[in-house]
Amino acid sequence: MPLSPTIGSALIFIWGFSLAVPFYLPSSMFALKQGGKEASATISDSFDIVGFGLLVFFNGRVARVLSKAGSFTSMSRRRYTWLSVFKLMTGMSIAAAVTLFGAVWLEETRSESS
């Protein structure tokens, strides 16, 4: 599915802009609730370590795509090379949304039963 550069840029902006709230707020609220003043930074740092560890694998995938795209002379073929990155980002976003909603639901049911 070929996209124009303008549409592709707009979609990346929307994706990045919508990522901030679900990335920062739930994990920060969880860390504050579970760790309190004494251990919330440790919990938050643990989330960051896992996230940056996963980012290493993602960056490796993007680097392979970039090296593959550089070997193509045609711009139309270069566009399809990024399709695997967008599929990976979409799958990761869906998995993050499902786990976030699951965690919020689980926390809500636990607080109602207490």
Sequence and secondary structure as in RCSB ss.txt:
>XXXX:A:sequence
MPLSPTIGSALIFIWGFSLAVPFYLPSSMFALKQGGKEASATISDSFDIVGFGLLVFFNGRVARVLSKAGSFTSM
SRRRYTWLSVFKLMTGMSIAAAVTLFGAVWLEETRSESS
>XXXX:A:secstr
    HHHHHHHHHHHHHHHHHHHHHHHHHHHHHHHHHHHHHHHHHHHHHHHHHHHHHHHHHHHHHHHHHHT   H
HHHHHHTHHHHHHHHHHHHHHHHHHHHHHHHHHHHHHH 
